[in-house]
Amino acid sequence: MSESNRNLLENLLFSSLHIYHYQGQAGGILRKRTIHFYAVCVITGGKGVVSINDEVYAAEQGDYFVFLPGMIVEGNSHAVDPIQYAIGLFSCMQVSKHRKEWRIQQPQFERKGKIQVPPDDYDIKAAADQLMNANANKHTPNAIKRKYDLHHLLMLLMTCSGVRGDITEAAVGMAHALAYMNENFMKDTRIGELARIAGYSTNHFIRTFKDQMNMTPTEYVLKQRMAKAKQLLFSSEKMKEVAQQVGYKDEHYFSRVFKKAEGTAPTLYLKDQSRRIATLYYGIDDYLLTLGLKPVAALSYVERVSHTYPVDSLTAFNKDVVRLDSMKLNYNKLIQTKPDLILTSDRLEENEALKHIAPTAVLKHSNDSSTMLAYIAGILGREQQAAVWLDSYAERKQAIQKKIKEKWGKQTAYCIRVSPTFYRIYGIDNQIGSLLYEDAGLTLPSAISAQEWAIDIQLQDLNGYNADHIFLMTDPTEASRQRLHRLLESEEWRSLDAVRNHQVYDASDLRFKTLGPAGRMWALNDLADQLRI
């Protein structure tokens, strides 16, 4: 065991512990869920399969698992010998002292998932029995004793040799075969080769696989291929390339297999309005709603802005959409919506957890809402709905640009954001710039380079950024509001042309509204109203 892991274990502080016992049903299914606590699990009887973040493990009596918060877990109980297990759910923190300061952080155990325990390690078995069966004893131990027992078991699990002497077909051989199938589902691997990897005869492998997974090896590979194909269908790749990436040389044969498995041809799969799509980036839900499609789940951005205003054209559609907190994603809430597909953006860091919930397609971000809408509409078969919006928006853009020119001629403008730590002026290459300069026809002040996405300035620099119009937004924090107050009271702010001419406008949720087409239309109309044109 490493020194860091030993220090972690010696400095754990447990705040809660709950023990549960479970008796599985023959062939029963443990539905996909996100683990929110730390957990140690002991298989006390029977057999089954446990999937942790899509890594599949055989589970049988005497196996041990350690789960960390955020893991996505599901499983199956054996059709003949149903699984039984005891699980301890606990909360804990790692407490450490650095110089003269105490630090508290979430611990990350080096060993997690399935823990290989030697069959003759009776200390671990005794520690597990002591912890999990405490309530069966005549004198139930107090909370302190139970947490001590938990700590003792974790120490043993983290420090055991990790080598099992009873390498059984079910426990290890099948796990090797499953790992190979997960990594190589796109290859043409014969059943006999998979049986050899597992150490089985072909017939015994097929029977054992079906008992544990409730499906045949062929059905399992097909499931993996179809999940990957659904993800690729939302890309710009041709059907032939999609077929090849999931293991089919002939695109026509792939289409027949896909239709048999999913009930519809791959070219029509995403055009089915009953398809359940979750959108996990701001504005993607807007694209679907504009096309007359309702996502089952979408991000909420109300906690990211100081004020938000409803978009009338989306209000009715939004009614039954599950809104997820964008600051801390609730995976269980997302799982409960049962999405067939998740759409996200390349502007977010890759989230491995999403692909364990449903096939996940990453869209390339574009500030051009018209091009983006046409692209998504083409994939989803909603070209007619897109055309209506595109015509309407083009007409509205031209009308507003004409009115600005007639009222003032050429006008400069910029949007400034007040955050707890900076004042940020947005340039052209973002969704706000696209609205102000491309759609409304306003001009970026000469002090701001057209190549800049945004610039962060200090209050004393403000005099160098004069404009005819200023759009002002503030982050929804007390520190931001205090910083806004300093801005509004400053001489630098009061000396600006836009301020002296009362041409400063509320842009509270402009940064998020402009990410989708309906929000962009709302923002353009709101801009016209605030400019009084």
KAFEN-V416680 format. One record per pair of residues at least 6 apart in sequence whose C-alpha atoms are under 6 Angstrom apart, sorted by the first residue. I is the first residue (numbers start at 1). J is the second residue. D is the distance in Angstrom with one decimal. If there is no record, write none. Layout:
# KAFEN-V416680
I J D
I J D
This chain:
# KAFEN-V416680
1 159 5.9
11 94 5.6
11 95 5.4
12 93 5.7
12 94 4.7
13 92 5.3
13 93 5.2
14 91 5.9
14 92 4.3
15 91 5.5
15 92 5.7
16 90 5.3
16 91 5.3
17 89 5.7
17 90 4.3
18 88 5.6
18 89 5.3
19 87 5.8
19 88 4.4
20 86 5.7
20 87 5.4
21 85 6.0
21 86 4.4
22 84 5.6
22 85 5.4
23 84 4.7
24 82 5.4
24 83 5.1
24 84 5.7
25 82 5.7
26 78 5.9
26 79 4.6
26 80 5.9
26 82 4.8
27 77 4.9
27 78 5.2
27 79 4.0
28 76 5.8
28 77 5.1
29 75 5.9
29 76 4.6
30 74 5.3
30 75 4.8
30 76 5.9
31 74 5.4
32 73 5.6
32 74 4.4
33 72 5.6
33 73 5.6
33 332 5.8
34 70 5.9
34 71 5.8
34 72 4.5
34 332 5.6
35 69 5.1
35 70 5.4
35 71 5.4
36 69 4.6
37 69 5.0
37 90 5.9
37 91 6.0
38 67 5.7
38 68 4.8
38 69 5.6
38 89 5.8
38 90 5.3
39 66 5.7
39 67 5.0
39 88 5.4
39 89 4.5
39 90 6.0
40 65 5.8
40 66 4.6
40 87 5.8
40 88 5.3
41 64 5.7
41 65 5.0
41 86 5.8
41 87 4.3
42 64 4.8
42 85 5.6
42 86 5.3
43 61 4.9
43 62 5.6
43 63 5.3
43 84 6.0
43 85 4.3
44 61 5.1
44 84 5.4
44 85 4.9
45 61 4.6
45 83 5.8
45 84 4.8
46 60 5.9
46 81 5.0
46 82 5.0
46 83 4.1
46 84 5.9
47 59 5.6
47 60 4.4
47 78 5.3
47 81 5.9
47 82 5.8
47 83 4.6
48 59 5.1
48 76 5.5
48 77 4.3
48 78 4.8
48 83 5.6
48 212 5.6
49 57 5.7
49 58 4.7
49 59 5.4
49 75 5.3
49 76 5.2
49 212 6.0
50 56 5.8
50 57 5.2
50 75 4.4
51 73 5.6
51 74 5.2
51 75 5.7
52 72 5.8
52 73 4.7
53 72 5.1
53 356 5.8
54 356 6.0
57 175 5.4
58 171 5.1
58 175 5.9
64 114 6.0
64 115 5.5
65 113 5.3
65 114 4.4
65 115 5.6
66 112 5.0
66 113 5.1
67 113 5.9
77 83 5.3
78 211 5.6
78 212 5.2
79 211 5.4
93 105 5.8
93 106 5.2
94 104 5.6
94 105 5.3
94 107 5.4
95 103 5.7
95 104 4.7
96 102 5.7
96 103 5.2
97 103 5.9
116 162 4.7
116 163 5.9
117 162 5.4
117 164 5.6
118 163 5.6
118 164 4.1
118 165 5.9
127 153 5.5
131 149 5.7
173 198 3.9
173 199 5.9
174 198 5.0
177 194 5.8
177 197 5.7
177 198 5.3
185 221 5.6
186 246 4.7
186 247 4.0
187 247 5.6
192 202 5.4
195 201 6.0
195 202 5.3
195 205 5.4
210 216 5.0
225 246 5.3
227 359 5.6
231 359 5.1
231 360 5.5
231 361 5.1
240 251 5.0
243 251 5.4
243 254 5.8
248 254 5.9
259 265 4.6
270 380 5.3
271 380 4.4
271 381 5.1
276 339 4.9
276 340 5.1
277 295 5.1
277 296 5.9
277 339 5.4
277 340 5.9
277 341 5.0
277 342 5.8
278 295 5.4
278 296 5.4
278 297 4.7
278 339 5.9
278 342 4.8
279 285 5.6
279 298 4.8
279 342 5.9
279 343 4.8
280 298 5.7
280 299 5.7
280 344 4.9
281 344 5.3
283 515 4.7
283 516 4.2
286 516 5.0
287 516 5.7
291 385 5.4
296 321 5.3
297 321 5.4
297 322 4.5
297 323 5.8
298 323 5.2
299 323 5.5
299 324 4.8
299 326 5.5
300 323 5.4
300 324 5.6
300 325 5.7
300 326 5.8
305 475 5.5
305 476 5.3
305 509 5.7
306 475 5.7
306 476 4.3
307 508 5.4
308 509 5.6
341 358 5.6
341 359 5.2
341 360 5.9
342 360 4.6
343 360 5.9
343 361 5.1
344 362 4.9
345 362 5.0
345 363 4.7
346 362 5.9
346 364 5.5
367 430 5.9
367 431 5.0
369 517 5.8
377 383 5.1
397 439 5.6
401 440 5.4
401 441 5.4
411 442 5.6
411 443 5.9
412 442 5.8
412 443 4.4
412 444 5.5
412 445 5.6
412 467 5.2
412 468 5.2
413 444 5.8
413 467 5.2
413 468 5.8
413 469 4.6
413 470 5.6
414 470 5.3
415 425 5.7
415 426 5.7
415 470 5.8
415 471 4.5
415 472 5.9
416 424 5.4
416 425 4.4
416 472 5.2
417 423 5.7
417 424 5.0
417 473 4.8
417 474 5.7
418 474 4.6
419 475 5.3
419 480 4.9
420 479 5.0
420 480 4.3
423 456 5.6
423 457 5.5
424 455 5.6
424 456 4.4
425 454 5.6
425 455 5.4
426 454 4.3
427 433 5.7
427 452 5.6
427 453 4.9
427 454 4.9
429 453 5.0
431 514 5.8
436 442 5.7
437 443 5.7
463 492 5.8
466 496 5.8
468 498 5.0
469 498 5.0
469 503 5.3
469 504 6.0
470 504 4.8
471 504 5.8
471 505 4.8
471 507 5.5
472 506 5.5
472 507 5.2
473 507 4.9
473 508 4.6
498 504 6.0
513 519 4.5
514 520 4.4
